[in-house]
Amino acid sequence: MSIASWYCTVCGYVHRGEFPPEYCPVCGVTGERFEPAADALQGRGRVMSQQWRCLTCDYMHTGNVPPDTCQVCGAGPDQFELVNPPEQHILPQGTEGTIVIVGGGIAGLSAAESARQAAPKATITIVTRESDHPYYRLNLTRYLAGEITGNDLPVRPENWYAENSITILLDTEVTAIDAKAKKLHLKGHPDLPYDKLILALGAHPFVPAIPGVNRENVVTLRTRVDAERILARCSAGSKCVIVGGGVLGLETAAAVVLHKVQVTVVEGFEWLLPRQLTRTAGERLAKKARKLGIDLVFNAKIKEFDGDEQVRGVVLESGQILPANLVIVTAGVRSNSYLARMAGLEVNNGVVVNHHLQTSNPDIFAAGDLVEHQGTAYGTWAPAQFQGTIAGMNAVGGDVVFAGIPRSNSLKVLGAEMFSIGQIHPDDASYEMFENDGESYDFFVFRDTRMVGAILVGDTAIAPVVKKLIEAQVSCADLLAVASDAKGIRDELRKKIVR
Ligand SMILES: Cc1cc2nc3c(=O)[nH]c(=O)nc-3n(C[C@H](O)[C@H](O)[C@H](O)COP(=O)(O)OP(=O)(O)OC[C@H]3O[C@@H](n4cnc5c(N)ncnc54)[C@H](O)[C@@H]3O)c2cc1C
């Protein structure tokens, strides 16, 4: 079976299949924005192909030739060096070992997939406490909006797991990791031994300790079960308050309002998506949200969730009371690091991993929303997928490096094109900024002639070019020599779009 990989040039999502997908399930762009990606996941033979190291960022590419562009930094094929002759990539260990992966999200699935492709004889088991096979968690807002059905959610069909000899234990919770004895304690099941363990436990929604937060109908959105619970409460004319005006809050609002629910988003900051957008960009988005019928309250501090068993309203410190039959808290996530911490692994804001995605225990790898790599806990899909793939390869004896990727975000469901990447709130005056608030909104941040951050609202066609420039960390002196304002920069970058 020949499987190609396709790389979304906007968000970094990797699609496996003979053809690029019609739409990117992560950022929604059309298949035209996909490029052939590293064929690191190709084939199921024992011998991994040649390995190429990107001289710019150390990204490891597996294939017979270097890639057209580096998946991480955008460098060209001439920027890759051959690392080792192919024989050395016959996996020395783990091919017949037992790999256990905890977590049935995209990081866990990607780890299983790459481990299987690199080590056909390994015993691979995924343990997840969810009842569902791994699904497109990021598309739960599209599911809420009715844009997709439940059948569109699974990443792989159910028979894929048996076909690839991957055992998946659903509804199975890991209660402890015995790192010394190399086994897991499971709730209601016998212990599960491992040779190499991959932790992909993800994250859980952060819920601030506001009085009344335990009332029924104060909910979060992380799992398919959460989405079903919300849908069951979305009756026409009911009132929903969403706590948090970030990406998830806004997408959820745009989905819920489609069910003729009166929706109010409460944001503590002065504008929407404060982490990803400038005030001007946030205000443009607010206009769009209001047009959809979403009410917005800024600078708001919540005093309590009023009610009895059921929530009846959200009381703000200003004295304003927002009536509510449903409150959805979207206030960020926290790493599910408890098990790792109890097992003695190094944990900071997430489980600390090195460039090989190895934890402080060499037999335990970790990936996805669970981890912190070089101080960064990404909390987004593409890095989780990418890290999972690398952790899977390394757990079966590979030597692949995760060199980090700039954080980027885009919006679904709202019908508003928005792309934000890198550093958009500079810490000091050494950064140069260019802003264009015209038909569309463009914001570019440079430091020492390198582009380090950007926001595009309205027209995001140049997003792949922007992403490449930021990732490649190359000097943009030529660009700045011909373009003196944001509009000029956009026009110049437009010329570079590959069609
Ligand atoms: C509604 C929504 C929309 C999103 N939209 C976007 C978007 O547009 N773009 C984007 O980049 N990102 C988005 N994200 C974030 C993205 O989905 C996550 O970054 C990504 O799914 C993380 O994958 P993961 O595999 O690391 O963790 P998870 O998907 O959280 O998977 C962790 C798994 O571990 C399991 N688990 C945890 N503890 C245990 C245990 N003790 N025993 C057994 N199993 C356990 C969990 O049940 C789960 O199956 C969105 C998230 C949500 C919820």
The ligand as an SDF file (V2000), in Angstrom:
LIG
                    3D

 53 58  0  0  0  0  0  0  0  0999 V2000
  -13.4070   22.2070   20.3300 C   0  0  0  0  0  0  0  0  0  0  0  0
  -11.9420   22.3190   20.0210 C   0  0  0  0  0  0  0  0  0  0  0  0
  -11.5370   23.0020   18.8840 C   0  0  0  0  0  0  0  0  0  0  0  0
  -10.1680   23.1000   18.5900 C   0  0  0  0  0  0  0  0  0  0  0  0
   -9.7950   23.7610   17.4510 N   0  0  0  0  0  0  0  0  0  0  0  0
   -8.4970   23.7940   17.1160 C   0  0  0  0  0  0  0  0  0  0  0  0
   -8.0780   24.4070   15.8870 C   0  0  0  0  0  0  0  0  0  0  0  0
   -8.8770   24.9640   15.1460 O   0  0  0  0  0  0  0  0  0  0  0  0
   -6.7640   24.3550   15.5580 N   0  0  0  0  0  0  0  0  0  0  0  0
   -5.8540   23.7450   16.3640 C   0  0  0  0  0  0  0  0  0  0  0  0
   -4.6690   23.7110   16.0110 O   0  0  0  0  0  0  0  0  0  0  0  0
   -6.2050   23.1690   17.5320 N   0  0  0  0  0  0  0  0  0  0  0  0
   -7.5070   23.1720   17.9280 C   0  0  0  0  0  0  0  0  0  0  0  0
   -7.8820   22.5720   19.0970 N   0  0  0  0  0  0  0  0  0  0  0  0
   -6.8370   21.9680   19.9510 C   0  0  0  0  0  0  0  0  0  0  0  0
   -6.4730   20.5750   19.4250 C   0  0  0  0  0  0  0  0  0  0  0  0
   -7.6410   19.8280   19.2280 O   0  0  0  0  0  0  0  0  0  0  0  0
   -5.5380   19.9090   20.4180 C   0  0  0  0  0  0  0  0  0  0  0  0
   -4.3500   20.6620   20.4690 O   0  0  0  0  0  0  0  0  0  0  0  0
   -5.1900   18.4760   20.0340 C   0  0  0  0  0  0  0  0  0  0  0  0
   -6.3550   17.7130   19.8360 O   0  0  0  0  0  0  0  0  0  0  0  0
   -4.3130   17.8470   21.1030 C   0  0  0  0  0  0  0  0  0  0  0  0
   -4.1360   16.4910   20.8280 O   0  0  0  0  0  0  0  0  0  0  0  0
   -3.4980   15.4950   21.9160 P   0  0  0  0  0  0  0  0  0  0  0  0
   -3.4970   14.1810   21.2650 O   0  0  0  0  0  0  0  0  0  0  0  0
   -2.2560   16.0580   22.4320 O   0  0  0  0  0  0  0  0  0  0  0  0
   -4.5180   15.5120   23.1560 O   0  0  0  0  0  0  0  0  0  0  0  0
   -6.0300   15.0820   23.2500 P   0  0  0  0  0  0  0  0  0  0  0  0
   -6.7020   15.2050   21.9420 O   0  0  0  0  0  0  0  0  0  0  0  0
   -6.5980   15.8340   24.4070 O   0  0  0  0  0  0  0  0  0  0  0  0
   -5.9830   13.5310   23.5990 O   0  0  0  0  0  0  0  0  0  0  0  0
   -5.6400   13.0510   24.8530 C   0  0  0  0  0  0  0  0  0  0  0  0
   -6.2530   11.6950   25.0530 C   0  0  0  0  0  0  0  0  0  0  0  0
   -5.7510   11.1260   26.2540 O   0  0  0  0  0  0  0  0  0  0  0  0
   -6.8210   10.5180   26.9470 C   0  0  0  0  0  0  0  0  0  0  0  0
   -6.4900   10.4060   28.3600 N   0  0  0  0  0  0  0  0  0  0  0  0
   -6.2070   11.3950   29.2350 C   0  0  0  0  0  0  0  0  0  0  0  0
   -5.9460   10.8910   30.4490 N   0  0  0  0  0  0  0  0  0  0  0  0
   -6.0540    9.5420   30.3380 C   0  0  0  0  0  0  0  0  0  0  0  0
   -5.8860    8.4590   31.2530 C   0  0  0  0  0  0  0  0  0  0  0  0
   -5.5490    8.6570   32.5300 N   0  0  0  0  0  0  0  0  0  0  0  0
   -6.0780    7.2090   30.7960 N   0  0  0  0  0  0  0  0  0  0  0  0
   -6.4090    6.9750   29.5030 C   0  0  0  0  0  0  0  0  0  0  0  0
   -6.5800    7.9610   28.5990 N   0  0  0  0  0  0  0  0  0  0  0  0
   -6.4000    9.2340   29.0110 C   0  0  0  0  0  0  0  0  0  0  0  0
   -7.9830   11.4690   26.6720 C   0  0  0  0  0  0  0  0  0  0  0  0
   -9.2080   10.8650   26.9680 O   0  0  0  0  0  0  0  0  0  0  0  0
   -7.7690   11.7240   25.1770 C   0  0  0  0  0  0  0  0  0  0  0  0
   -8.3170   10.6990   24.4120 O   0  0  0  0  0  0  0  0  0  0  0  0
   -9.2270   22.4960   19.4420 C   0  0  0  0  0  0  0  0  0  0  0  0
   -9.6470   21.8170   20.6080 C   0  0  0  0  0  0  0  0  0  0  0  0
  -10.9920   21.7360   20.9010 C   0  0  0  0  0  0  0  0  0  0  0  0
  -11.4320   20.9950   22.1410 C   0  0  0  0  0  0  0  0  0  0  0  0
  1  2  1  0
  2  3  1  0
  2 52  2  0
  3  4  2  0
  4  5  1  0
  4 50  1  0
  5  6  2  0
  6  7  1  0
  6 13  1  0
  7  8  2  0
  7  9  1  0
  9 10  1  0
 10 11  2  0
 10 12  1  0
 12 13  2  0
 13 14  1  0
 14 15  1  0
 14 50  1  0
 15 16  1  0
 16 17  1  0
 16 18  1  0
 18 19  1  0
 18 20  1  0
 20 21  1  0
 20 22  1  0
 22 23  1  0
 23 24  1  0
 24 25  2  0
 24 26  1  0
 24 27  1  0
 27 28  1  0
 28 29  2  0
 28 30  1  0
 28 31  1  0
 31 32  1  0
 32 33  1  0
 33 34  1  0
 33 48  1  0
 34 35  1  0
 35 36  1  0
 35 46  1  0
 36 37  1  0
 36 45  1  0
 37 38  2  0
 38 39  1  0
 39 40  1  0
 39 45  2  0
 40 41  1  0
 40 42  2  0
 42 43  1  0
 43 44  2  0
 44 45  1  0
 46 47  1  0
 46 48  1  0
 48 49  1  0
 50 51  2  0
 51 52  1  0
 52 53  1  0
M  END
$$$$
